[in-house]
Amino acid sequence: STNAEREGYTASERTIGGTLDAIFHNAPDRIIMTTFASNVHRVQQAIWAAEHCGRKVAVVGRGMTNVVTISRELGYLDVGYDTMIPIEDINKYPLDRILIITTGSQGEQLAGLTRMSLDEHRQVQLLPGDTVVISANAIPGNELFVSRTIDNLYRHGAQVIYGPSWGVHVS
């Protein structure tokens, strides 16, 4: 298990919610967030934070879309009536009213965030001023892929929020 050899305890998953709220409230423009698609509670916290500051939520990436769709159908995600929008509608709203939740927290070649960072995504182009939240730590062996993605995000003028100092991930 990742981090099994580390001593002590990890912080509660609940601590992420307050951190996301603060980041989302202070982000001047669009927010793009990535996490493990299987972490339904983290996705829920992102949706709640978006709702708290009046942002619409669009989902990108096959894995993330599947998990969100199934989780909503099974009642595992609590989402306001008009919170979710199709990715095709993101340009109908001001930048400061959008959250995009996507795949790619590990720098996977075909994942949403990686494609965005390489200008290869069909639906989302990065803009200077975007805030990108990487709510995951690199799994051992993926550090180079994650670092390349982060570098590319910075080259687009995005503010990139990641790593232990931001408190956007617990193990």
C-alpha positions, 0 to 999 in steps of 0.5 A: 500500500502506498505510504504504508511504511510511513509512521503516524496517521494520515489526516482525515479526508474531511480536511480536504473540503475546507481547503478546496472551499478556500481555493475555489473562493480565491481562484480568479478564473476557471478551476480545473481539478484532477484526482483519482476517479475512484475517490468519490468522496474527493469528487463530492467535496469538489462539487460541494466547494463549487456549489458554495461559490456558485460554480458550474461543474463539468466532467472530462475523461472517460474514467471520471465521467463513468464514476460520476455518472454511476455514483449519481445514479446510485446516490453516492454523490449529492449534486444540486439540480443545476450544478452539472453542465455538459463540457460543451457548455463551459464557454456559456459561463464566465470563467470564474463560474466553472469547475472542470473535474478531470482525469490525469492526476498521474500524468497518464498520456491519454488522460484529460489533464495531460492532453490539456497540458499538451494542447491536444484536448478536443474540448478544453484549452488551457488559458492563462489564469486557470487554477489547476488543482492536482488533488493526488500525490504521484504514485511511485514511478509516475513522478516524471509524468506528473512533473512534465504535466505540471511543467506544461501547465505552468507554461500555459500560465496556469496557477498549479496547486499540488503537493503536501504544502497545499493540503489538497490530498491525504493518503 
